[in-house]
Amino acid sequence: MEIAHPTILVIDDHADTLNLLVDLLESAEYRVESALSATAGLGLLQHTPVDLILVDLLLPDMSGLEFCEQVRAREQLQLVPIILASATSGVCWNESSATAGANSYISKPFDIDYLLGLVQMHLAPVAALR
C-alpha cells in the first residue's frame, strides 16, 4: 500500500521562489501543486484537494489576504491551513491576516528549518488521520 503524502499548494508570482519552494517541499516528501497567481491557485482548488496552502502576501492579481478570504468562503476549504509569506519589510502577522483566514505568517527570505517546521505543525492533524 502506498503512503499518501499531504498535498501543498504553493502560490508565488516569482518563478524562482516558486521553484525553490516546490523543490524544497518535494524533497521533504510532500506532493506539491503550484501556481504563479492567486487566480490560477483558486482555479486549481476547484478540482485539486490540498492539505495546506502557502501563498505570497503580495501578488499582482490579488493580495494574499483577498485570496484567503476567497478560500475561506468555500465550505470545503474552511479548515485547510493557510500560511502567508512576504518579503515586504515591516509586514508581519497581524489581526487582518487572522481575520482573512490565514493560520500563520513567514517572512522571506525563508528560514528553511522554520518553514518546514511550520508546515509540519499545520499538517500534523492531517497526518494523524492518514
C-alpha positions in Angstrom: 0.0 0.0 0.0 1.4 3.4 -1.0 1.5 6.0 1.8 -0.4 9.1 0.8 1.7 12.2 1.3 0.0 15.5 2.1 -0.6 17.9 -0.8 0.6 21.5 -0.5 -0.5 24.3 -2.9 2.3 26.9 -3.3 1.4 30.3 -4.9 4.1 32.9 -5.7 4.4 35.2 -8.7 8.2 34.9 -8.8 9.1 31.7 -10.7 12.5 31.3 -8.9 10.9 31.4 -5.5 8.1 29.1 -6.6 10.6 26.6 -8.0 12.7 26.7 -4.8 9.6 26.1 -2.6 8.4 23.2 -4.9 11.8 21.6 -4.8 12.2 22.0 -1.0 8.7 20.6 -0.2 9.0 17.7 -2.7 12.4 16.8 -1.2 10.6 16.7 2.2 8.2 14.2 0.5 5.2 16.4 0.1 3.1 16.4 -3.0 3.1 19.9 -4.4 0.8 21.8 -6.7 2.0 25.3 -7.8 0.6 28.5 -9.3 2.1 31.8 -10.4 -1.0 33.8 -9.4 -3.8 33.8 -6.9 -6.4 33.3 -9.7 -4.6 30.2 -11.0 -4.4 28.9 -7.4 -8.1 29.4 -7.0 -8.7 27.5 -10.2 -6.5 24.6 -9.0 -8.5 24.4 -5.8 -11.7 23.8 -7.8 -10.5 20.3 -8.8 -7.4 19.5 -6.7 -7.8 18.7 -3.0 -5.0 20.2 -0.9 -3.9 19.8 2.8 -2.1 23.2 3.1 -1.7 26.4 1.2 1.4 28.5 1.2 0.7 31.9 -0.5 2.6 35.1 -1.1 1.1 38.1 0.5 1.7 40.4 -2.5 0.5 39.0 -5.8 -0.2 41.1 -8.9 -3.8 39.8 -9.4 -5.0 40.0 -5.7 -3.4 40.1 -2.3 -2.8 37.1 -0.2 -5.4 38.4 2.2 -8.0 38.6 -0.5 -7.0 35.0 -1.6 -7.5 33.8 2.0 -11.0 35.4 2.1 -12.0 33.6 -1.1 -10.6 30.3 0.1 -12.4 30.6 3.4 -15.7 31.4 1.5 -15.6 27.8 0.1 -17.1 25.4 2.7 -14.8 22.5 1.7 -11.7 24.6 2.2 -12.5 26.3 5.5 -10.2 24.1 7.6 -7.3 24.0 5.2 -4.3 25.7 6.9 -3.0 28.8 5.0 0.5 30.2 5.5 1.1 33.7 4.2 4.6 34.7 3.1 6.0 38.1 2.4 9.4 39.8 1.6 8.0 43.2 2.3 9.9 44.9 5.2 7.6 45.7 8.1 4.8 43.4 7.1 4.1 40.9 9.8 1.3 38.7 11.2 -1.5 40.9 12.3 -5.2 40.9 13.0 -6.1 41.5 9.4 -4.2 38.3 8.4 -6.1 36.3 11.0 -9.4 37.9 10.1 -8.8 37.0 6.4 -8.4 33.4 7.5 -4.6 32.8 7.5 -3.2 30.5 10.1 0.4 31.6 10.1 2.9 34.0 8.6 6.5 33.5 7.4 8.9 36.2 6.1 11.2 35.9 3.1 13.9 35.0 2.7 12.8 31.8 4.2 14.5 30.1 7.1 14.2 26.6 5.7 14.0 24.8 9.0 11.4 27.2 10.3 9.3 26.8 7.1 9.4 23.0 7.3 8.6 23.1 11.0 5.6 25.4 10.3 4.4 23.1 7.5 4.8 20.0 9.7 3.0 21.7 12.6 0.0 22.6 10.4 -0.1 19.2 8.8 0.1 17.1 12.0 -3.7 16.8 12.3 -3.8 15.6 8.6 -1.0 13.1 9.2 -2.8 11.7 12.2 -5.8 10.9 10.0 -3.8 9.0 7.4 
